[in-house]
Amino acid sequence: MAPSLFDPISLGDMQLPHRVVMAPLTRSRAEQPGNVPGALNAEYYRQRASASLIISEATQISRQGQGYAWTPGIHSREQIEGWRLVSDAVHQAGGRMFLQLWHVGRVSHPSLQPGGSLPVAPSAMQVPGQTFIEDDNGRGVWSDIPVPHELSVDEICNIVADYRQAARNAMEAGMDGVEIHAGNGYLLDQFINSNSNQRRDGYGQSIGNRARFLLEVVKAVCEEIGEQKVAVRLTPMGRFMGMGDDTPAATFGYIVSELNRWRLAYLHLVEPAIVGTQRDEDSNPAWDRIIRQLRRSWNGVLILAGGYDLHSARRALAEGRADLIAFGRLFIANPDLPQRLRQQSRLNAPDSSSFFGGGAAGYTDYPALNA
């Protein structure tokens, strides 16, 4: 019998009470200076602690890893203490939380980089997109992205070490585990996809070489904090920020087969229903075959995300496509989303104008059912 959305499930060394996961959501509200999580962030996550698992917003592993204004990091002492404030609030409310580890790679701007340097990438190629930076007047504005610096092998090794340290920092901050962000057009995804990786060394050309950086990161993080506290997020056939691969079924099939070497907490796949913050009306139907292929080949727990609602989530579980479903924008507007879904209650509508930056408005002021 297929599981329901409200059946319990084991995840690593944790028992989850149901299968409604809060997806990682960039909100650009870290305290300044220093990109430090604060009391407002702790309240935001505490309100949503009824999720079976909270996956934090993407969190840069280093200053170089930042690509958007006011996003939190996990590389300074102040940031570790700030995330401890968040994890304590979530745990006191009965929740569980993984921190998503992030390096944006080429999706950045010199104003965000140490010393005003160029963003980094597998290859020095123009980025088809913009990023969100702070202007001279302290306002958030969208800006074009310069051609990035191509990473050397030594620089790649340094970034692997940054991931290792960030995972250690996350555990010191009281997290239950970490999710390695290897999707959505950011650094690890840039290495994976043939569109963005034109290297001719051991990190380019073949599928195995393009997946090498991700697998080195997974190995380092697993060694540091233990396999069952580690997860990976992938976006097969994602198109955000110029992504695309010549052989996605083979590429992501290889990656999943290699990830099976570890007893990871879960694999998180994003279906290409959303590009950035917009619904994709031109997605390739081949993604469905690839998701089903990866589901069959993956040995562990699978989370799916991609514009789900109650009806589509139930159908995905009934069809065996996933074990848990991650909800994004519905969790923004509905802090008590699991209760609302269970009772099939009305849902608050999210205000897209307050997605990025700001204060409590559009962040911690959405009403719960019992308000």
C-alpha positions as CSV (number, residue, x, y, z in Angstrom):
1,M,0.0,0.0,0.0
2,A,1.4,3.4,-1.0
3,P,2.3,5.8,1.9
4,S,0.2,8.8,2.5
5,L,1.5,12.4,3.0
6,F,1.0,11.9,6.8
7,D,2.7,8.6,7.4
8,P,5.9,8.6,9.4
9,I,9.3,7.7,7.8
10,S,12.9,7.2,8.9
11,L,15.5,9.6,7.6
12,G,19.0,8.8,8.5
13,D,19.0,8.5,12.3
14,M,15.8,10.5,12.7
15,Q,12.1,9.6,12.8
16,L,9.9,12.0,10.9
17,P,6.2,12.3,11.8
18,H,5.0,12.9,8.2
19,R,6.3,13.6,4.7
20,V,5.8,17.4,4.3
21,V,9.2,18.9,4.0
22,M,10.0,22.6,3.9
23,A,12.1,23.3,0.8
24,P,15.2,25.6,0.9
25,L,14.1,29.2,0.2
26,T,16.4,32.1,-0.3
27,R,14.8,35.1,1.5
28,S,17.8,37.6,1.8
29,R,17.2,38.6,5.4
30,A,20.5,37.9,7.2
31,E,21.6,40.6,9.6
32,Q,24.3,43.1,8.5
33,P,27.2,43.4,8.6
34,G,28.4,39.9,8.3
35,N,25.4,38.0,6.8
36,V,24.5,36.6,10.2
37,P,21.2,34.9,11.0
38,G,19.4,36.7,13.8
39,A,16.2,36.7,15.9
40,L,13.9,37.4,13.0
41,N,15.3,34.4,11.1
42,A,14.9,32.2,14.2
43,E,11.3,33.2,14.5
44,Y,10.6,32.5,10.8
45,Y,12.0,29.0,11.1
46,R,10.4,28.4,14.5
47,Q,7.0,29.2,13.0
48,R,7.6,26.4,10.4
49,A,8.9,23.8,12.8
50,S,5.9,21.5,12.1
51,A,7.5,20.5,8.8
52,S,8.7,16.9,9.0
53,L,12.1,18.4,8.1
54,I,13.2,22.0,7.4
55,I,15.9,22.5,4.8
56,S,17.4,25.9,5.4
57,E,17.8,28.6,2.8
58,A,21.0,28.2,0.8
59,T,23.9,29.2,3.0
60,Q,27.3,30.2,1.6
61,I,30.3,28.1,2.7
62,S,32.7,31.1,2.2
63,R,32.7,34.7,1.2
64,Q,33.5,33.6,-2.3
65,G,30.4,31.4,-2.3
66,Q,28.0,34.3,-2.0
67,G,26.0,35.4,-5.0
68,Y,23.1,37.5,-3.6
69,A,22.8,40.3,-1.2
70,W,21.9,39.6,2.5
71,T,22.1,35.8,2.3
72,P,23.5,34.0,5.4
73,G,26.8,32.2,5.6
74,I,28.3,29.4,7.7
75,H,32.0,30.4,7.6
76,S,32.3,32.9,10.5
77,R,32.0,32.6,14.3
78,E,29.1,35.0,14.3
79,Q,27.3,33.1,11.6
80,I,27.7,29.8,13.6
81,E,26.3,31.4,16.7
82,G,23.4,32.9,14.6
83,W,22.5,29.6,13.1
84,R,22.7,28.1,16.7
85,L,19.9,30.6,17.6
86,V,17.8,29.3,14.7
87,S,18.4,25.6,15.4
88,D,17.6,26.0,19.1
89,A,14.3,27.7,18.2
90,V,13.4,24.9,15.8
91,H,14.3,22.1,18.1
92,Q,12.5,23.7,21.1
93,A,9.4,23.8,18.8
94,G,9.8,20.0,18.1
95,G,11.3,20.4,14.6
96,R,14.3,19.0,12.7
97,M,16.6,21.0,10.4
98,F,19.3,20.4,7.8
99,L,21.5,23.3,6.7
100,Q,21.9,23.7,2.9
101,L,25.6,24.2,1.9
102,W,26.0,26.6,-1.0
103,H,28.6,28.0,-3.4
104,V,27.1,30.0,-6.2
105,G,30.1,29.8,-8.5
106,R,29.7,32.2,-11.5
107,V,26.3,33.5,-10.3
108,S,27.8,36.4,-8.4
109,H,29.2,39.9,-8.7
110,P,32.5,41.5,-7.7
111,S,30.7,43.6,-5.1
112,L,30.0,40.4,-3.2
113,Q,33.5,38.8,-3.7
114,P,36.5,39.1,-1.4
115,G,38.6,42.0,-2.7
116,G,36.2,42.8,-5.5
117,S,37.5,39.8,-7.5
118,L,35.6,38.0,-10.2
119,P,33.2,35.2,-9.5
120,V,34.5,31.7,-10.1
121,A,33.4,28.9,-12.5
122,P,34.4,25.7,-14.2
123,S,34.9,27.8,-17.4
124,A,35.2,31.5,-18.2
125,M,31.8,31.8,-20.0
126,Q,29.2,34.6,-19.9
127,V,26.3,33.9,-17.5
128,P,22.8,34.3,-19.0
129,G,21.2,36.0,-16.0
130,Q,21.4,38.5,-13.3
131,T,22.1,38.5,-9.6
132,F,20.8,40.6,-6.6
133,I,23.2,43.0,-5.1
134,E,23.1,46.0,-2.7
135,D,23.6,49.4,-4.4
136,D,25.4,52.4,-3.0
137,N,22.2,53.5,-1.3
138,G,21.7,50.2,0.5
139,R,18.9,49.0,-1.8
140,G,18.6,45.7,-3.5
141,V,19.0,45.8,-7.2
142,W,19.4,43.2,-10.0
143,S,22.7,43.4,-11.8
144,D,24.4,41.7,-14.8
145,I,27.1,39.2,-14.0
146,P,30.6,39.5,-15.4
147,V,32.5,36.7,-17.2
148,P,33.9,34.6,-14.3
149,H,37.4,33.4,-13.5
150,E,38.0,29.8,-14.4
151,L,39.0,27.8,-11.3
152,S,42.4,26.1,-11.2
153,V,42.7,22.5,-9.8
154,D,44.3,23.9,-6.6
155,E,41.4,26.3,-6.2
156,I,38.9,23.5,-6.6
157,C,40.7,21.6,-3.8
158,N,40.4,24.6,-1.6
159,I,36.7,24.8,-2.2
160,V,36.3,21.1,-1.3
161,A,38.0,22.0,2.0
162,D,35.6,24.9,2.5
163,Y,32.7,22.5,2.1
164,R,34.2,20.2,4.8
165,Q,34.7,23.1,7.2
166,A,31.2,24.4,6.5
167,A,29.7,21.0,7.4
168,R,31.6,21.0,10.6
169,N,30.4,24.5,11.4
170,A,26.8,23.5,10.7
171,M,27.0,20.7,13.2
172,E,28.5,23.1,15.7
173,A,25.5,25.3,15.0
174,G,23.2,22.5,16.2
175,M,21.9,21.3,12.8
176,D,20.7,17.8,12.4
177,G,22.6,17.5,9.1
178,V,23.5,19.2,5.9
179,E,22.2,19.2,2.3
180,I,24.9,19.8,-0.4
181,H,23.4,22.1,-3.0
182,A,24.4,20.7,-6.3
183,G,21.6,22.1,-8.4
184,N,19.8,25.2,-9.6
185,G,22.7,26.5,-11.8
186,Y,25.2,27.0,-8.9
187,L,28.8,25.9,-8.7
188,L,28.6,22.1,-8.4
189,D,25.8,22.1,-11.0
190,Q,28.0,24.3,-13.3
191,F,30.6,21.5,-13.2
192,I,28.0,18.8,-13.9
193,N,26.4,20.3,-16.9
194,S,28.1,20.2,-20.3
195,N,26.6,23.7,-21.2
196,S,28.7,25.4,-18.5
197,N,31.7,23.1,-18.3
198,Q,34.2,23.3,-21.2
199,R,37.2,22.2,-19.3
200,R,39.9,19.9,-20.8
201,D,41.3,18.6,-17.6
202,G,40.2,16.0,-15.0
203,Y,37.1,18.0,-14.1
204,G,35.8,18.3,-17.6
205,Q,34.6,16.6,-20.8
206,S,33.5,13.1,-19.7
207,I,30.6,12.5,-17.4
208,G,32.8,11.1,-14.7
209,N,35.1,14.1,-14.8
210,R,32.2,16.6,-14.7
211,A,30.8,14.8,-11.7
212,R,34.2,14.5,-9.9
213,F,33.9,17.8,-8.0
214,L,30.6,17.0,-6.5
215,L,31.7,13.5,-5.5
216,E,34.8,14.9,-3.9
217,V,32.7,17.3,-1.9
218,V,30.3,14.5,-0.8
219,K,33.2,12.3,0.3
220,A,34.8,15.2,2.3
221,V,31.5,16.1,4.0
222,C,30.7,12.5,4.8
223,E,34.1,12.0,6.3
224,E,33.6,15.1,8.5
225,I,30.1,14.6,9.9
226,G,29.0,11.0,9.0
227,E,27.1,9.8,6.0
228,Q,23.6,9.7,7.5
229,K,23.8,13.4,8.2
230,V,24.5,14.3,4.6
231,A,22.1,14.8,1.7
232,V,22.5,16.1,-1.9
233,R,20.2,18.2,-4.0
234,L,20.2,17.9,-7.8
235,T,18.2,19.5,-10.6
236,P,18.2,17.1,-13.6
237,M,17.3,19.1,-16.8
238,G,17.2,22.4,-15.0
239,R,17.7,25.4,-17.2
240,F,18.2,28.2,-14.6
241,M,21.2,30.4,-15.3
242,G,22.1,28.7,-18.5
243,M,22.2,25.1,-17.4
244,G,21.8,22.2,-19.8
245,D,23.4,18.9,-20.5
246,D,23.9,17.0,-23.7
247,T,23.1,13.6,-22.1
248,P,21.1,14.3,-18.9
249,A,19.8,10.7,-18.4
250,A,23.4,9.3,-18.5
251,T,24.9,12.2,-16.6
252,F,22.5,12.2,-13.7
253,G,22.2,8.4,-13.8
254,Y,26.0,8.1,-13.3
255,I,25.9,10.6,-10.4
256,V,23.1,8.8,-8.6
257,S,24.8,5.4,-9.0
258,E,28.0,7.0,-7.5
259,L,26.0,8.5,-4.6
260,N,24.7,5.1,-3.8
261,R,28.2,4.3,-2.5
262,W,27.3,6.3,0.7
263,R,24.4,5.8,3.1
264,L,23.2,9.4,2.7
265,A,20.2,10.7,4.6
266,Y,18.3,11.4,1.4
267,L,18.6,12.5,-2.3
268,H,16.6,15.7,-3.1
269,L,15.6,16.1,-6.8
270,V,14.0,19.2,-8.2
271,E,11.7,18.7,-11.1
272,P,11.9,21.5,-13.7
273,A,8.5,22.9,-13.1
274,I,10.0,26.1,-11.8
275,V,12.8,28.2,-13.3
276,G,14.0,30.7,-10.7
277,T,10.7,31.8,-9.1
278,Q,8.5,31.4,-12.1
279,R,6.6,28.3,-13.4
280,D,8.3,26.8,-16.5
281,E,5.7,26.6,-19.3
282,D,8.2,25.1,-21.7
283,S,9.8,22.2,-19.8
284,N,11.0,19.1,-21.8
285,P,8.8,16.1,-21.1
286,A,11.9,13.9,-20.9
287,W,12.4,15.1,-17.4
288,D,9.6,12.8,-16.2
289,R,11.4,9.8,-17.6
290,I,14.6,10.9,-16.0
291,I,13.0,11.4,-12.6
292,R,11.5,7.9,-12.8
293,Q,14.9,6.5,-13.9
294,L,16.7,8.1,-11.0
295,R,14.0,7.0,-8.6
296,R,14.5,3.3,-9.7
297,S,18.3,3.5,-9.4
298,W,18.5,5.4,-6.0
299,N,18.8,3.1,-3.0
300,G,17.7,5.5,-0.3
301,V,15.1,8.0,0.7
302,L,14.0,10.4,-2.1
303,I,12.6,13.9,-1.7
304,L,11.0,15.6,-4.7
305,A,10.3,19.4,-5.1
306,G,8.9,21.4,-7.9
307,G,5.7,23.4,-7.5
308,Y,3.7,20.7,-5.6
309,D,0.3,21.1,-4.0
310,L,-1.8,18.7,-2.0
311,H,-3.2,16.9,-5.0
312,S,0.0,16.5,-6.9
313,A,1.9,15.5,-3.7
314,R,-0.5,12.8,-2.9
315,R,-0.3,11.5,-6.5
316,A,3.5,11.5,-6.5
317,L,3.5,9.4,-3.3
318,A,0.8,7.0,-4.6
319,E,2.8,6.5,-7.8
320,G,6.0,5.8,-5.9
321,R,7.8,8.7,-7.4
322,A,9.1,9.9,-4.0
323,D,9.1,9.3,-0.3
324,L,8.7,12.9,0.8
325,I,7.6,16.1,-0.9
326,A,9.2,19.5,-0.4
327,F,7.0,22.5,-0.5
328,G,8.4,26.0,-1.1
329,R,6.2,29.0,-1.8
330,L,3.3,27.3,0.1
331,F,5.5,27.3,3.2
332,I,6.4,30.9,2.8
333,A,2.8,31.9,3.2
334,N,1.6,29.1,5.5
335,P,3.8,28.6,8.5
336,D,1.5,25.7,9.6
337,L,1.3,24.1,6.2
338,P,1.2,20.5,7.4
339,Q,-1.9,21.2,9.5
340,R,-3.5,23.0,6.6
341,L,-2.8,20.2,4.2
342,R,-4.0,17.6,6.6
343,Q,-7.3,19.4,7.2
344,Q,-7.5,20.6,3.6
345,S,-7.9,24.1,5.0
346,R,-7.7,27.4,3.0
347,L,-4.2,28.5,2.2
348,N,-2.7,32.0,2.4
349,A,-1.3,33.3,-0.9
350,P,2.4,34.3,-1.0
351,D,3.3,37.9,-1.7
352,S,6.1,37.7,-4.3
353,S,7.1,41.3,-3.7
354,S,8.5,40.4,-0.3
355,F,10.3,37.2,-1.3
356,F,13.8,38.8,-1.2
357,G,14.9,41.3,1.4
358,G,13.0,43.3,3.9
359,G,11.9,42.7,7.5
360,A,9.0,40.9,9.1
361,A,6.4,41.9,6.4
362,G,5.9,38.9,4.1
363,Y,8.2,36.8,6.3
364,T,7.0,36.3,9.8
365,D,3.6,37.9,9.6
366,Y,1.6,35.3,7.7
367,P,-1.2,34.1,10.0
368,A,-1.6,30.6,11.2
369,L,-5.0,28.9,11.3
370,N,-5.2,29.3,15.1
371,A,-4.3,33.0,15.0
